[in-house]
Amino acid sequence: MEEEIKFSFLFPIVLILVFGFCFVALIFEAISHKSTFKKLLNIILFVLPSFCFISLGVFLILIEYNLLVNYEYVDGKTIGYCNSSKDKIEFEYTYNNQKYIECSKYQSNNNFQVPNGKYKVRVSKFSPTDGRIDIDKPILTETK
């Protein structure tokens, strides 16, 4: 699971780099225009959307960072599959007396139980709605 979370940093970093470069280039281009209308048009059409994408990238990195560093494991239960291709698992968990239902992509060769499989869920303390089921950590039940 650690590698999965580390790999998920890649998209937001690329997003920030690409739109960061565009943001800086477009600022210089907007400033260099002599026409006030073209300056304003460049800012509205290009600079503001680039800034929004950069903000989105920073937010995604913050989520992934907290899942990697600032997390807690809680008990969760599989509910079913999120889509027909069965590459995402729908699961529920409770954190701070609040119940959450989440959908998470999985990467494992292990057999796991869906529905009603009990597994650990890694929950971000920063944003408890961001939980990832760890199907490599089943909750073992005692047998009598």
Secondary structure by P-SEA (a helix, b strand, c coil): caaaaaaaaaaaaaaaaaaaaaaaaaaaaaaacccaaaaaaaaaccaaaaaaaaaaaaaaaaaaaaaacbbbbbbbbbcccccccccccccccccccbbbbbbbbbbccbbbbcccbbbbbbbbcccccccccccccccccccc
